[in-house]
Amino acid sequence: MLTRTLYEMLPVGYITLGSSSLLILEQGLAIVSASIVFWLGAKIYNMRSANRRTDPKRKRKPGMLPDSLYSLLPFGYLFASILLFRSDAKDAGIVLAIMLFSYSFYILIRRSNYRRHKLPELNRVI
């Protein structure tokens, strides 16, 4: 059985492993495998994140994108930035990659605010 800390870090570990493998490896099969590991990590992260949503469904604004695509959007930005870093991009490509990388983490941090289980407060009289 895994400890809670290790269990919680697994999706991020999969995404990190896939990202670093995409940046380092050159073989075609390795790139495909790293992409699969990256997207499976993103999928697992989103499944856990959806389970931890604390905002009520009635307050959620409907968007133009389906929920499955919307939830993977920051990971798409991250994946695109990794591909830009991997390519032989010049100054503008590197700046765009840094902007995509930063924006994906901004979205993930904003979403994490609504993904924490909150225990009900007990009114105790002292």
Secondary structure, 3 states (H helix, E strand, C coil): CCCHHHHHHHHHHHHHHHHHHHHHCCCHHHHHHHHHHHHHHHHHHHHHHHHCCCCCHHHCCCCCCCHHHHHHHHHHHHHHHHHHHHCCCCHHHHHHHHHHHHHHHHHHHHHHCCCCCCCCCCCCCC
